[in-house]
Amino acid sequence: MHSLEEPERFNSSTSRREEES
């Protein structure tokens, strides 16, 4: 999980997926 290092656009995608999980 590199949301901090990854761009915001990617973070948004991961964040959404994690929140739904």
mmCIF file of the N, C-alpha and C atoms, coordinates in Angstrom:
data_MODEL
# 
_entry.id   MODEL 
# 
loop_
_atom_site.group_PDB 
_atom_site.id 
_atom_site.type_symbol 
_atom_site.label_atom_id 
_atom_site.label_alt_id 
_atom_site.label_comp_id 
_atom_site.label_asym_id 
_atom_site.label_entity_id 
_atom_site.label_seq_id 
_atom_site.pdbx_PDB_ins_code 
_atom_site.Cartn_x 
_atom_site.Cartn_y 
_atom_site.Cartn_z 
_atom_site.occupancy 
_atom_site.B_iso_or_equiv 
_atom_site.pdbx_formal_charge 
_atom_site.auth_seq_id 
_atom_site.auth_comp_id 
_atom_site.auth_asym_id 
_atom_site.auth_atom_id 
_atom_site.pdbx_PDB_model_num 
ATOM 1  N N  . MET A 1 1  ? 0.857   -1.212 0.000  1.00 0.00 ? 1  MET A N  1 
ATOM 2  C CA . MET A 1 1  ? 0.000   0.000  0.000  1.00 0.00 ? 1  MET A CA 1 
ATOM 3  C C  . MET A 1 1  ? 0.883   1.249  0.000  1.00 0.00 ? 1  MET A C  1 
ATOM 4  N N  . HIS A 1 2  ? 0.984   1.897  -1.142 1.00 0.00 ? 2  HIS A N  1 
ATOM 5  C CA . HIS A 1 2  ? 1.819   3.105  -1.237 1.00 0.00 ? 2  HIS A CA 1 
ATOM 6  C C  . HIS A 1 2  ? 0.964   4.311  -1.607 1.00 0.00 ? 2  HIS A C  1 
ATOM 7  N N  . SER A 1 3  ? -0.146  4.451  -0.924 1.00 0.00 ? 3  SER A N  1 
ATOM 8  C CA . SER A 1 3  ? -1.029  5.589  -1.245 1.00 0.00 ? 3  SER A CA 1 
ATOM 9  C C  . SER A 1 3  ? -0.303  6.915  -1.022 1.00 0.00 ? 3  SER A C  1 
ATOM 10 N N  . LEU A 1 4  ? 0.509   6.957  0.015  1.00 0.00 ? 4  LEU A N  1 
ATOM 11 C CA . LEU A 1 4  ? 1.222   8.208  0.324  1.00 0.00 ? 4  LEU A CA 1 
ATOM 12 C C  . LEU A 1 4  ? 2.197   8.555  -0.802 1.00 0.00 ? 4  LEU A C  1 
ATOM 13 N N  . GLU A 1 5  ? 2.855   7.533  -1.327 1.00 0.00 ? 5  GLU A N  1 
ATOM 14 C CA . GLU A 1 5  ? 3.827   7.779  -2.397 1.00 0.00 ? 5  GLU A CA 1 
ATOM 15 C C  . GLU A 1 5  ? 3.128   7.906  -3.751 1.00 0.00 ? 5  GLU A C  1 
ATOM 16 N N  . GLU A 1 6  ? 2.103   7.128  -3.949 1.00 0.00 ? 6  GLU A N  1 
ATOM 17 C CA . GLU A 1 6  ? 1.383   7.180  -5.235 1.00 0.00 ? 6  GLU A CA 1 
ATOM 18 C C  . GLU A 1 6  ? 0.644   8.506  -5.395 1.00 0.00 ? 6  GLU A C  1 
ATOM 19 N N  . PRO A 1 7  ? 0.307   8.859  -6.618 1.00 0.00 ? 7  PRO A N  1 
ATOM 20 C CA . PRO A 1 7  ? -0.412  10.116 -6.883 1.00 0.00 ? 7  PRO A CA 1 
ATOM 21 C C  . PRO A 1 7  ? -1.806  10.136 -6.244 1.00 0.00 ? 7  PRO A C  1 
ATOM 22 N N  . GLU A 1 8  ? -2.382  11.298 -6.230 1.00 0.00 ? 8  GLU A N  1 
ATOM 23 C CA . GLU A 1 8  ? -3.705  11.410 -5.598 1.00 0.00 ? 8  GLU A CA 1 
ATOM 24 C C  . GLU A 1 8  ? -4.758  10.607 -6.367 1.00 0.00 ? 8  GLU A C  1 
ATOM 25 N N  . ARG A 1 9  ? -4.661  10.643 -7.674 1.00 0.00 ? 9  ARG A N  1 
ATOM 26 C CA . ARG A 1 9  ? -5.648  9.915  -8.485 1.00 0.00 ? 9  ARG A CA 1 
ATOM 27 C C  . ARG A 1 9  ? -5.632  8.432  -8.116 1.00 0.00 ? 9  ARG A C  1 
ATOM 28 N N  . PHE A 1 10 ? -4.450  7.877  -7.941 1.00 0.00 ? 10 PHE A N  1 
ATOM 29 C CA . PHE A 1 10 ? -4.354  6.463  -7.572 1.00 0.00 ? 10 PHE A CA 1 
ATOM 30 C C  . PHE A 1 10 ? -4.849  6.275  -6.130 1.00 0.00 ? 10 PHE A C  1 
ATOM 31 N N  . ASN A 1 11 ? -4.447  7.171  -5.265 1.00 0.00 ? 11 ASN A N  1 
ATOM 32 C CA . ASN A 1 11 ? -4.849  7.095  -3.865 1.00 0.00 ? 11 ASN A CA 1 
ATOM 33 C C  . ASN A 1 11 ? -6.383  7.066  -3.778 1.00 0.00 ? 11 ASN A C  1 
ATOM 34 N N  . SER A 1 12 ? -7.008  7.888  -4.564 1.00 0.00 ? 12 SER A N  1 
ATOM 35 C CA . SER A 1 12 ? -8.473  7.953  -4.548 1.00 0.00 ? 12 SER A CA 1 
ATOM 36 C C  . SER A 1 12 ? -9.059  6.574  -4.850 1.00 0.00 ? 12 SER A C  1 
ATOM 37 N N  . SER A 1 13 ? -8.519  5.929  -5.858 1.00 0.00 ? 13 SER A N  1 
ATOM 38 C CA . SER A 1 13 ? -9.015  4.612  -6.252 1.00 0.00 ? 13 SER A CA 1 
ATOM 39 C C  . SER A 1 13 ? -8.801  3.604  -5.119 1.00 0.00 ? 13 SER A C  1 
ATOM 40 N N  . THR A 1 14 ? -7.612  3.591  -4.574 1.00 0.00 ? 14 THR A N  1 
ATOM 41 C CA . THR A 1 14 ? -7.321  2.642  -3.505 1.00 0.00 ? 14 THR A CA 1 
ATOM 42 C C  . THR A 1 14 ? -8.139  2.972  -2.265 1.00 0.00 ? 14 THR A C  1 
ATOM 43 N N  . SER A 1 15 ? -8.199  4.220  -1.939 1.00 0.00 ? 15 SER A N  1 
ATOM 44 C CA . SER A 1 15 ? -8.935  4.634  -0.752 1.00 0.00 ? 15 SER A CA 1 
ATOM 45 C C  . SER A 1 15 ? -10.401 4.167  -0.859 1.00 0.00 ? 15 SER A C  1 
ATOM 46 N N  . ARG A 1 16 ? -10.983 4.391  -1.999 1.00 0.00 ? 16 ARG A N  1 
ATOM 47 C CA . ARG A 1 16 ? -12.383 3.996  -2.189 1.00 0.00 ? 16 ARG A CA 1 
ATOM 48 C C  . ARG A 1 16 ? -12.530 2.491  -2.023 1.00 0.00 ? 16 ARG A C  1 
ATOM 49 N N  . ARG A 1 17 ? -11.602 1.756  -2.612 1.00 0.00 ? 17 ARG A N  1 
ATOM 50 C CA . ARG A 1 17 ? -11.686 0.299  -2.551 1.00 0.00 ? 17 ARG A CA 1 
ATOM 51 C C  . ARG A 1 17 ? -11.517 -0.162 -1.098 1.00 0.00 ? 17 ARG A C  1 
ATOM 52 N N  . GLU A 1 18 ? -10.582 0.419  -0.426 1.00 0.00 ? 18 GLU A N  1 
ATOM 53 C CA . GLU A 1 18 ? -10.335 0.026  0.969  1.00 0.00 ? 18 GLU A CA 1 
ATOM 54 C C  . GLU A 1 18 ? -11.528 0.369  1.843  1.00 0.00 ? 18 GLU A C  1 
ATOM 55 N N  . GLU A 1 19 ? -12.097 1.516  1.611  1.00 0.00 ? 19 GLU A N  1 
ATOM 56 C CA . GLU A 1 19 ? -13.261 1.921  2.427  1.00 0.00 ? 19 GLU A CA 1 
ATOM 57 C C  . GLU A 1 19 ? -14.429 0.969  2.209  1.00 0.00 ? 19 GLU A C  1 
ATOM 58 N N  . GLU A 1 20 ? -14.613 0.543  0.964  1.00 0.00 ? 20 GLU A N  1 
ATOM 59 C CA . GLU A 1 20 ? -15.728 -0.365 0.663  1.00 0.00 ? 20 GLU A CA 1 
ATOM 60 C C  . GLU A 1 20 ? -15.470 -1.742 1.261  1.00 0.00 ? 20 GLU A C  1 
ATOM 61 N N  . SER A 1 21 ? -14.233 -2.171 1.239  1.00 0.00 ? 21 SER A N  1 
ATOM 62 C CA . SER A 1 21 ? -13.879 -3.495 1.768  1.00 0.00 ? 21 SER A CA 1 
ATOM 63 C C  . SER A 1 21 ? -14.445 -3.673 3.176  1.00 0.00 ? 21 SER A C  1 
# 
